[in-house]
Amino acid sequence: MPGRMCRFYQNGRCLYEEMLNPGYNRDWRCPVLKEQEGEYDKLLVQADNFQLDAQAFRDLWEQRIEEYLKSNVVCRKMVAGVEEGEAFCTALYKEVCLFEQPECEGVCNLFKPRKE
């Protein structure tokens, strides 16, 4: 069976290690998402200090995230998504950067067929 028929295969990469312990290796996480989390936390503190209501906070966050994705995204591995509803980066799988995963070599002893 070719590697693309394996449940661990995603865009040419092997997600076996990630699927064993999802989220365990924080180094594999998308650096852009990690930075956004930090920005979100900062905004929460600011919103609390200025006593913003939930709607004002959401509006401010949506504005900041839009500006962030237009200007501050700096990732040498980023492959911009162009389809509607697609993630901002096609190298993103859930919160993991696929480029941090090993390349799929095809058939191997870890091969498990995809579930239908």
NUNU-69850 format. One record per residue: residue number from 0; x, y, z of N, C-alpha, C, O in turn. Coordinates in nm, 2 decimals, padded with zeros to 4 digits. Layout:
<rs>
R|NUM|X|Y|Z|X|Y|Z|X|Y|Z|X|Y|Z;
...
</rs>
This chain:
<rs>
R|0|00.08|-00.12|00.00|00.00|00.00|00.00|00.09|00.12|00.00|00.19|00.13|00.07;
R|1|00.05|00.22|-00.08|00.13|00.35|-00.07|00.10|00.42|00.06|00.00|00.41|00.12;
R|2|00.20|00.51|00.09|00.19|00.58|00.22|00.06|00.66|00.23|00.01|00.68|00.34;
R|3|00.01|00.72|00.12|-00.11|00.80|00.13|-00.23|00.73|00.18|-00.33|00.79|00.21;
R|4|-00.23|00.59|00.18|-00.34|00.51|00.23|-00.33|00.48|00.38|-00.41|00.41|00.43;
R|5|-00.23|00.53|00.44|-00.20|00.51|00.58|-00.27|00.62|00.67|-00.28|00.73|00.63;
R|6|-00.32|00.58|00.78|-00.39|00.67|00.87|-00.30|00.78|00.93|-00.34|00.88|00.97;
R|7|-00.17|00.75|00.93|-00.07|00.85|00.98|-00.02|00.95|00.88|00.05|01.04|00.91;
R|8|-00.06|00.93|00.75|-00.01|01.01|00.64|-00.09|01.14|00.63|-00.22|01.14|00.64;
R|9|-00.02|01.25|00.62|-00.09|01.38|00.60|00.01|01.47|00.51|00.11|01.51|00.56;
R|10|-00.03|01.50|00.39|00.05|01.58|00.30|00.19|01.54|00.29|00.28|01.63|00.30;
R|11|00.22|01.42|00.28|00.36|01.37|00.26|00.43|01.35|00.39|00.55|01.32|00.39;
R|12|00.37|01.37|00.50|00.44|01.36|00.63|00.38|01.25|00.71|00.26|01.21|00.69;
R|13|00.45|01.19|00.81|00.41|01.09|00.89|00.37|01.15|01.03|00.46|01.20|01.10;
R|14|00.25|01.13|01.07|00.20|01.19|01.20|00.20|01.08|01.31|00.13|01.11|01.41;
R|15|00.27|00.97|01.29|00.26|00.87|01.39|00.29|00.92|01.53|00.22|00.89|01.63;
R|16|00.41|00.98|01.55|00.45|01.03|01.68|00.35|01.13|01.74|00.32|01.12|01.86;
R|17|00.30|01.22|01.66|00.20|01.32|01.71|00.07|01.25|01.75|00.01|01.28|01.85;
R|18|00.03|01.15|01.67|-00.10|01.08|01.71|-00.08|00.99|01.83|-00.18|00.96|01.90;
R|19|00.04|00.95|01.86|00.06|00.87|01.99|00.03|00.96|02.11|-00.04|00.92|02.20;
R|20|00.08|01.08|02.11|00.07|01.18|02.22|00.03|01.31|02.16|00.12|01.40|02.16;
R|21|-00.09|01.33|02.12|-00.13|01.46|02.06|-00.09|01.58|02.15|-00.13|01.59|02.27;
R|22|-00.02|01.68|02.09|00.01|01.80|02.16|00.13|01.79|02.26|00.17|01.89|02.32;
R|23|00.18|01.67|02.28|00.29|01.65|02.38|00.42|01.72|02.34|00.47|01.79|02.43;
R|24|00.46|01.72|02.22|00.58|01.79|02.18|00.54|01.93|02.13|00.50|01.95|02.02;
R|25|00.56|02.02|02.22|00.52|02.16|02.19|00.61|02.22|02.08|00.57|02.32|02.02;
R|26|00.73|02.17|02.05|00.82|02.22|01.95|00.75|02.19|01.81|00.79|02.26|01.71;
R|27|00.66|02.10|01.80|00.60|02.07|01.67|00.48|02.17|01.64|00.43|02.17|01.53;
R|28|00.44|02.24|01.74|00.33|02.33|01.73|00.36|02.44|01.63|00.48|02.48|01.63;
R|29|00.26|02.49|01.57|00.28|02.60|01.47|00.33|02.73|01.55|00.26|02.77|01.65;
R|30|00.44|02.79|01.51|00.49|02.90|01.59|00.40|03.02|01.58|00.39|03.10|01.67;
R|31|00.33|03.03|01.47|00.23|03.15|01.45|00.12|03.13|01.55|00.07|03.23|01.61;
R|32|00.07|03.01|01.57|-00.04|02.99|01.66|00.01|03.01|01.81|-00.07|03.07|01.89;
R|33|00.13|02.97|01.84|00.18|02.99|01.97|00.19|03.14|02.00|00.16|03.19|02.11;
R|34|00.23|03.22|01.90|00.24|03.36|01.92|00.11|03.42|01.93|00.09|03.52|02.01;
R|35|00.01|03.37|01.86|-00.13|03.42|01.87|-00.18|03.40|02.01|-00.26|03.48|02.06;
R|36|-00.15|03.28|02.07|-00.20|03.26|02.20|-00.14|03.36|02.30|-00.22|03.41|02.39;
R|37|-00.02|03.40|02.28|00.04|03.50|02.37|-00.03|03.63|02.35|-00.05|03.70|02.45;
R|38|-00.06|03.67|02.23|-00.13|03.79|02.20|-00.27|03.79|02.26|-00.32|03.89|02.31;
R|39|-00.34|03.68|02.25|-00.47|03.66|02.31|-00.46|03.68|02.46|-00.55|03.75|02.52;
R|40|-00.37|03.62|02.53|-00.35|03.64|02.67|-00.33|03.78|02.71|-00.38|03.83|02.81;
R|41|-00.24|03.85|02.63|-00.22|03.99|02.66|-00.35|04.07|02.65|-00.38|04.16|02.73;
R|42|-00.43|04.04|02.54|-00.55|04.12|02.52|-00.65|04.09|02.63|-00.72|04.18|02.67;
R|43|-00.65|03.97|02.69|-00.74|03.94|02.80|-00.71|04.02|02.92|-00.80|04.07|02.99;
R|44|-00.58|04.04|02.95|-00.54|04.12|03.06|-00.58|04.27|03.04|-00.63|04.33|03.13;
R|45|-00.56|04.32|02.91|-00.60|04.45|02.88|-00.75|04.47|02.89|-00.80|04.57|02.95;
R|46|-00.83|04.37|02.84|-00.97|04.38|02.85|-01.02|04.38|02.99|-01.11|04.46|03.03;
R|47|-00.95|04.30|03.08|-00.99|04.30|03.22|-00.96|04.44|03.28|-01.04|04.49|03.36;
R|48|-00.84|04.49|03.25|-00.80|04.62|03.31|-00.90|04.73|03.27|-00.93|04.82|03.35;
R|49|-00.95|04.73|03.14|-01.04|04.83|03.09|-01.19|04.79|03.11|-01.27|04.87|03.06;
R|50|-01.21|04.68|03.17|-01.34|04.63|03.19|-01.43|04.62|03.07|-01.54|04.67|03.07;
R|51|-01.37|04.57|02.96|-01.45|04.55|02.84|-01.55|04.44|02.85|-01.52|04.34|02.91;
R|52|-01.66|04.45|02.79|-01.76|04.34|02.79|-01.72|04.24|02.68|-01.63|04.26|02.60;
R|53|-01.79|04.13|02.68|-01.75|04.01|02.60|-01.75|04.05|02.45|-01.67|04.01|02.37;
R|54|-01.86|04.12|02.41|-01.87|04.16|02.27|-01.76|04.26|02.22|-01.70|04.24|02.11;
R|55|-01.73|04.35|02.30|-01.62|04.44|02.27|-01.48|04.37|02.26|-01.40|04.40|02.17;
R|56|-01.46|04.27|02.35|-01.34|04.19|02.35|-01.34|04.11|02.22|-01.23|04.11|02.15;
R|57|-01.45|04.04|02.18|-01.45|03.97|02.06|-01.42|04.05|01.93|-01.34|04.01|01.85;
R|58|-01.48|04.17|01.93|-01.46|04.26|01.82|-01.31|04.30|01.81|-01.26|04.30|01.70;
R|59|-01.26|04.34|01.92|-01.12|04.38|01.93|-01.03|04.26|01.88|-00.93|04.28|01.81;
R|60|-01.05|04.14|01.93|-00.97|04.03|01.90|-00.98|04.00|01.75|-00.88|03.97|01.69;
R|61|-01.10|04.00|01.69|-01.11|03.97|01.55|-01.04|04.07|01.47|-00.97|04.04|01.37;
R|62|-01.04|04.20|01.51|-00.96|04.30|01.44|-00.81|04.28|01.45|-00.74|04.29|01.35;
R|63|-00.77|04.25|01.57|-00.62|04.22|01.59|-00.57|04.10|01.51|-00.47|04.10|01.46;
R|64|-00.65|03.99|01.51|-00.61|03.87|01.45|-00.61|03.90|01.30|-00.52|03.84|01.23;
R|65|-00.70|03.97|01.24|-00.70|04.00|01.10|-00.57|04.08|01.06|-00.51|04.05|00.97;
R|66|-00.54|04.18|01.15|-00.42|04.27|01.12|-00.30|04.18|01.14|-00.20|04.20|01.06;
R|67|-00.30|04.09|01.24|-00.18|04.01|01.26|-00.15|03.92|01.14|-00.04|03.91|01.10;
R|68|-00.26|03.85|01.09|-00.24|03.76|00.98|-00.20|03.83|00.85|-00.14|03.77|00.76;
R|69|-00.23|03.96|00.84|-00.20|04.04|00.72|-00.05|04.09|00.73|00.02|04.09|00.63;
R|70|00.00|04.12|00.85|00.12|04.18|00.86|00.24|04.11|00.93|00.35|04.12|00.89;
R|71|00.20|04.05|01.04|00.31|04.00|01.13|00.34|03.85|01.11|00.44|03.80|01.18;
R|72|00.27|03.78|01.02|00.30|03.64|01.01|00.44|03.62|00.95|00.46|03.65|00.83;
R|73|00.53|03.58|01.03|00.67|03.55|00.98|00.70|03.41|01.01|00.73|03.37|01.12;
R|74|00.69|03.32|00.91|00.72|03.18|00.92|00.79|03.14|00.79|00.72|03.14|00.69;
R|75|00.91|03.10|00.80|00.98|03.06|00.68|00.92|02.93|00.62|00.95|02.90|00.50;
R|76|00.84|02.86|00.69|00.78|02.74|00.64|00.64|02.76|00.59|00.58|02.66|00.54;
R|77|00.59|02.88|00.61|00.44|02.90|00.58|00.41|02.88|00.43|00.48|02.93|00.34;
R|78|00.30|02.80|00.40|00.25|02.79|00.27|00.11|02.84|00.28|00.02|02.77|00.33;
R|79|00.08|02.96|00.23|-00.04|03.03|00.25|-00.16|02.95|00.19|-00.15|02.90|00.07;
R|80|-00.27|02.94|00.26|-00.39|02.87|00.21|-00.47|02.97|00.13|-00.47|03.09|00.16;
R|81|-00.52|02.93|00.02|-00.59|03.02|-00.07|-00.74|02.98|-00.09|-00.82|03.07|-00.13;
R|82|-00.78|02.86|-00.05|-00.92|02.82|-00.06|-01.00|02.87|00.05|-00.95|02.89|00.16;
R|83|-01.13|02.90|00.02|-01.22|02.95|00.13|-01.24|02.84|00.23|-01.26|02.72|00.20;
R|84|-01.23|02.88|00.36|-01.25|02.78|00.47|-01.12|02.70|00.50|-01.12|02.62|00.59;
R|85|-01.01|02.72|00.42|-00.89|02.65|00.44|-00.81|02.73|00.55|-00.83|02.85|00.57;
R|86|-00.73|02.66|00.62|-00.64|02.72|00.73|-00.55|02.82|00.66|-00.53|02.82|00.54;
R|87|-00.50|02.92|00.74|-00.42|03.02|00.68|-00.29|02.97|00.62|-00.22|03.03|00.55;
R|88|-00.25|02.84|00.67|-00.13|02.78|00.62|-00.16|02.63|00.59|-00.22|02.56|00.67;
R|89|-00.13|02.59|00.47|-00.16|02.45|00.43|-00.06|02.35|00.49|-00.09|02.23|00.49;
R|90|00.04|02.40|00.56|00.13|02.31|00.63|00.08|02.29|00.78|00.15|02.22|00.86;
R|91|-00.04|02.34|00.81|-00.09|02.33|00.94|-00.19|02.21|00.94|-00.28|02.20|00.86;
R|92|-00.17|02.12|01.04|-00.26|02.01|01.06|-00.30|02.01|01.21|-00.22|01.99|01.30;
R|93|-00.43|02.05|01.23|-00.47|02.08|01.37|-00.39|02.19|01.42|-00.40|02.30|01.37;
R|94|-00.30|02.17|01.52|-00.21|02.28|01.56|-00.07|02.25|01.54|00.02|02.32|01.58;
R|95|-00.04|02.14|01.46|00.09|02.09|01.43|00.14|02.14|01.30|00.06|02.14|01.20;
R|96|00.26|02.18|01.29|00.33|02.22|01.16|00.38|02.09|01.10|00.46|02.02|01.16;
R|97|00.32|02.06|00.98|00.36|01.93|00.91|00.51|01.93|00.88|00.57|01.82|00.88;
R|98|00.57|02.04|00.86|00.71|02.04|00.83|00.80|02.00|00.95|00.92|01.97|00.93;
R|99|00.74|01.99|01.07|00.81|01.94|01.19|00.80|01.79|01.20|00.87|01.73|01.28;
R|100|00.72|01.73|01.11|00.70|01.58|01.12|00.79|01.52|01.01|00.83|01.58|00.91;
R|101|00.83|01.39|01.03|00.92|01.33|00.93|00.84|01.30|00.80|00.72|01.28|00.80;
R|102|00.92|01.30|00.69|00.86|01.27|00.56|00.81|01.12|00.56|00.88|01.04|00.62;
R|103|00.70|01.10|00.50|00.65|00.96|00.48|00.74|00.89|00.38|00.75|00.94|00.26;
R|104|00.79|00.78|00.41|00.88|00.70|00.32|00.80|00.60|00.24|00.86|00.53|00.16;
R|105|00.67|00.60|00.26|00.59|00.50|00.18|00.55|00.39|00.28|00.50|00.41|00.39;
R|106|00.57|00.26|00.24|00.53|00.15|00.32|00.63|00.13|00.43|00.75|00.14|00.41;
R|107|00.58|00.11|00.55|00.67|00.09|00.67|00.60|00.00|00.77|00.48|-00.03|00.75;
R|108|00.66|-00.04|00.87|00.60|-00.13|00.97|00.50|-00.06|01.06|00.43|-00.12|01.14;
R|109|00.48|00.07|01.05|00.38|00.15|01.12|00.25|00.16|01.04|00.15|00.22|01.09;
R|110|00.25|00.11|00.92|00.14|00.13|00.83|00.01|00.08|00.89|00.00|-00.03|00.93;
R|111|-00.09|00.17|00.90|-00.23|00.13|00.94|-00.32|00.19|00.84|-00.32|00.31|00.81;
R|112|-00.41|00.11|00.78|-00.50|00.16|00.68|-00.59|00.27|00.74|-00.63|00.27|00.85;
R|113|-00.63|00.36|00.65|-00.72|00.47|00.69|-00.86|00.41|00.72|-00.90|00.31|00.65;
R|114|-00.93|00.46|00.82|-01.06|00.41|00.85|-01.16|00.48|00.75|-01.14|00.60|00.72;
R|115|-01.25|00.41|00.71|-01.36|00.47|00.62|-01.47|00.53|00.70|-01.56|00.58|00.64;
</rs>
